[in-house]
Every structure is written in structure tokens, then in C-alpha cells.
Amino acid sequence: METDGPGTTVGVNVALSGTLKDQNDVSVFGMVEGEVISDRSVIIGQTAQVKGPVRGELVTVAGTVRG
């Protein structure tokens, strides 16, 4: 599997339920109910709401995380 792709972005108007996992960077600006996992960095933007655990090599939180 390729590990140098663009990563995953969850937009401000997006709501996801389940596990979000990527080998590359993950940015969340919307709502995720479930795990957010990255082998690299995870950015939880100011508008984001995450209900679940967040794991990454580097995690930056500006929004809300409950997990």
C-alpha cells in the first residue's frame, strides 16, 4: 500500500461514524463518531467534534475530543 499519498480530510460539513484510519496525515474539521487513527499526524480543527479515541504520531487538537 502506498504511504506517500495526500492523506484524509474530513470537511466541516461531513459527519462520519466508524473508524477513520490512514497511514498518512488525517485532518478533521467535521464530526467523527469513532476512532481516528494515523501513522503520521492527526489534526483536529477548531470546528471539529470527535467522539472517540484519537491516535497518531503527532496529534494537534483545536476542536473537541471526547474519547
Backbone torsions as a table, in degrees:
resi	resn	phi	psi	omega
1	MET	NA	136.3	-179.1
2	GLU	-71.0	135.3	-177.8
3	THR	-112.7	5.7	-178.3
4	ASP	-111.5	24.5	-180.0
5	GLY	-77.3	-173.6	-174.7
6	PRO	-76.8	-12.6	-177.1
7	GLY	86.9	-166.0	-175.1
8	THR	-126.4	135.5	175.0
9	THR	-124.5	127.6	174.4
10	VAL	-100.8	111.5	-175.8
11	GLY	-68.4	165.0	-175.3
12	VAL	-61.4	-28.3	-178.8
13	ASN	-99.6	18.0	-177.0
14	VAL	-109.1	137.9	173.7
15	ALA	-125.1	124.4	-179.3
16	LEU	-119.9	148.0	174.4
17	SER	-128.0	126.8	-178.8
18	GLY	126.6	-164.9	-179.0
19	THR	-93.4	128.2	175.7
20	LEU	-107.8	112.7	-175.0
21	LYS	-132.9	132.4	177.9
22	ASP	-146.0	145.1	175.5
23	GLN	-75.4	-19.7	179.5
24	ASN	-100.9	-170.3	-178.6
25	ASP	-64.0	147.3	175.8
26	VAL	-125.6	130.3	175.0
27	SER	-121.6	130.3	-179.5
28	VAL	-120.3	124.2	175.9
29	PHE	-122.0	-8.9	179.0
30	GLY	-107.5	-142.1	-176.4
31	MET	-117.0	132.6	175.3
32	VAL	-128.8	125.8	173.6
33	GLU	-109.5	97.8	-176.1
34	GLY	143.7	-171.7	-177.2
35	GLU	-75.7	145.0	171.0
36	VAL	-121.6	117.7	-172.5
37	ILE	-132.5	133.3	175.1
38	SER	-141.4	145.3	172.5
39	ASP	-76.5	-13.1	-179.3
40	ARG	-117.9	-123.2	-175.5
41	SER	-101.3	151.7	173.8
42	VAL	-124.0	127.9	175.8
43	ILE	-115.9	121.5	175.2
44	ILE	-103.3	103.0	-175.1
45	GLY	-69.1	168.9	-176.3
46	GLN	-59.6	-31.2	-178.5
47	THR	-89.4	-2.2	-173.5
48	ALA	-82.0	150.0	171.6
49	GLN	-133.6	121.1	179.5
50	VAL	-122.1	126.2	175.9
51	LYS	-112.4	87.5	-178.7
52	GLY	155.7	173.5	-178.5
53	PRO	-72.2	149.9	178.6
54	VAL	-124.6	125.7	-179.4
55	ARG	-133.1	137.9	176.6
56	GLY	-171.5	167.3	176.6
57	GLU	-62.1	-39.2	176.7
58	LEU	-136.8	123.8	-179.4
59	VAL	-119.5	126.2	178.4
60	THR	-118.8	125.0	-176.0
61	VAL	-120.3	120.1	173.2
62	ALA	-117.9	-18.6	179.8
63	GLY	-97.9	-145.9	-176.2
64	THR	-111.5	129.1	174.1
65	VAL	-127.3	125.8	174.4
66	ARG	-124.3	100.0	-178.6
67	GLY	173.9	NA	NA
